[in-house]
Amino acid sequence: MIEDIYYQRGFPDPVFDNDYVLSLVRPFVPDAGRVAGVDETGGEARTYAIDDGVILKVQRPQQLRLSTSLEREAFFLRQLEAQDSGISVPRVLGYGKEGTVEYTVMTRMPGDAVARSELTASQRDAVLYELGVQIARIHSVVIQPFYDSGLFTYIDKTAEDVRERLIYMFERSLGWMRLNLTQPQKDEALGKADELAAQIGRDTDVTIVPCHANPGPVHTFVAGGRFSGIIDFGDSYISHPVFDIRRWPIADRARILDGYKSVARTDGNFMNVYNISVAIDAILDDLTP
């Protein structure tokens, strides 16, 4: 795996004035009238709301890293629109670079993220099912253009690659938890994860698809209590479809899988990787106070 670091930490990160923002948007949306707000909650990008339905997304220079790319996101979204216009994602209106400024102009997803929304149990159940349907449709697009684009840094091709990604993500999650674990406890947890990942045999045929990377509660949107779409494809990569499902808590994954299975074929190899990923993540859950 490529080390995922920000390599322009010292670069300036100004909030652009309204006139400059509109100058970037108007070549693609001629009647753009005003900057309605600025969203600072994103990690790698800053977004400007234009009027009621347009977003200008700008790469934050000091947050630039190999795993994130606005150009890759624009490509992914355009592929989805070309191959399956019914997938609920933003529509790219324009992409460009002006000097050191890289940006995308796109439609705004209605509603707000699940993470910031109050849903009833039945609404959440329906949202998770529809999310599974949408993820399956995303994974079903023709993959060759993604290979040909040259934009995808992380490409897994074999069972060994999938095992390595599982362990890499497990180690990162273990580090992010910042628990008061002793080194022997960390070593034991990693040993258990290694044993589970090894159950994906070297000769196993694994499904490889274009992955969103994190269609979790922050990037899954709802409007009026119903699923409205998925945003932020900037960290996308090519790997096993299970990695998109595992961005939700274990308790939510069965319902997402139900929706996924209603569209996509999931054979024994798929379910083997799915079950192993759940078992690995359960180690983290057991360590959480």
JOLIN-V556850 format. One line per field, one symbol per residue. phi: phi as a letter, one per 40 degrees, with the letter a starting at -180 (. if undefined). burial: 1 if it has 24 or more other ideal C-beta (glycine too) atoms within 12 Angstrom, else 0. Layout:
phi=???
burial=???
This chain:
phi=.cccbcbbdcccbcccccccdccccccbbdcdbaccibbbccccbbbbcbfbbbbbbbccdcbcaccbaccccccdcccccccaccccbcbccababbgccbabbaccccgacdcbbcbcdcccdccccccdcccccccccccddccccgcbccbcbbcccccccdcdcccccccccfcccccdcccccccccdcccccccccccbcbacbchaccccbcbbbggbdbibbgccbdabaccccccccbddcccccccdccccbbcbcccdcccdccccccccccccccd
burial=0001000000000001000011111101100100100010011111111100011111111011101111111111111110000011111111110000111111111001110000100001011111111111111110100100001111110010111111111110110000000000010011011001100100010111111111111111110001111111111111111111111101011011111110110100110111111111101100100
